[in-house]
C-alpha cells in the first residue's frame, strides 16, 4: 500500500450522505504520522470547488494549483476517518501556508484552542 502523509492532497471515494452512491473527491490528510504508524486509517478534510461560501472550519486554499488541484477550492471543516485503502491516488501536497490555516480553522471548529 502506498504510504500517505499529513498534508497530502488525495483522491478519495466519498459515499453520498444518503448512501445512494459514491463519487471520487479530493481531500487533504490531516492526521499525524504517529496516528498513521499505529492505525490503518487516515483522518481527512474534504475539499470542494464551491468557493462561494465559507463556513466555520473552512479555508479558501490560496495556492490551489500548488496543492495539485484543478480549480480554486476550499478545504472544508467536514472531516472523516477512512481506511487508507480508500485513497485512489495522491494529487499533490498542500502548501505549508495553506496547511497551517487549515489546521487553525479545524482547531477552531472543534474547540481545541
N, C-alpha and C positions, 0 to 999 in steps of 0.2 A: 504494500500500500504506500502511496506517495505520502511523504511527511509534509504537513502544513504547519504554518506558524502564525502567531499573533500578527495582525496587520495584513495578512494575505487577503486579497480580493479573489473570491472563488465563485464558481457557478454551482448552484445547489438546486435540487428538485424540491420545490415547496408544494405541499398539499394545500388545496384551497380550504378556507376556514369551514366551508360546509361539507368538506370531504368528498366533493363530486369529481375531483380530478387533481392533476398536479401540473406544474409548469416550472421550467428552469428559470431561476432568477439569480442575480448577483447578490453577494453578501460579503461582509468583512468579518474575519475571525477576530473575536475579542477575548477569547480565553488565553490563559498564560501557558508558557512552556511547561511549568510544573503540573498544571492541570492535564496537559497532553501526555506527559510521561506516565501518569497514573490512571488514565481513562482512555477509552476508545472513542470518546465523543469530543466535539468542539462546540463552543458557545459562539453563536454568530449574531450579527446585527444585519437585518435586511437592508438592501439598497433599492431605491426606486428612482425612476427618471421623472417622477412627478415632483417638480420643483416649485410649483405654485403655492404650496402650503408647507409650512414648517411648524411641526408640533413639538411638544415637550419631549426632550430626548433626541430630537433630530438635529442633523448637521448638514448644511449645504456644502458639498465637497468642492473645495476651491480648485484643486488640481485633479479633476476627474480623469483627464487624459493620462496623467502620470500614474493614476491608480489602475489603468488598463480598462477603463470604461468607455463605451461608445458615445454616451450622451451626458450632458450635465445631469448630476444625480445628487440624491440625498441619502445619507446613512441614517436610517430610522432608529427610533427608540424601541422598535419591535425586535426583541431578542428571543432566540430559540437555542435549544440544545439539540444537536443532531449527531448521528453516527458519522464518523469521518468518511465512511464508505459512501455516504450520500453526496459527497462532493464530486462533481463531474470533472472539473479541472480548475486550475489556477488561471486567473485572468491577469493578475498583476499584484502590486503591493501598494497599500495605502501610504501616501507620502506622510512623513513624520508630523508635520504641522497639522494636517487633517486628522491624523490618528489621535493626537493629543486633544483636539476639540471633541472628537467622538467620545473618548474616554471621559472627559469632563462632563459632557452632556448626559452620558449614561449614569455617571455618579449622581448628578442632579435628579434625574428621573427616578432613580432607585433610592434616593435619600441617603446616600453614602458619604455626603460631605459634612 
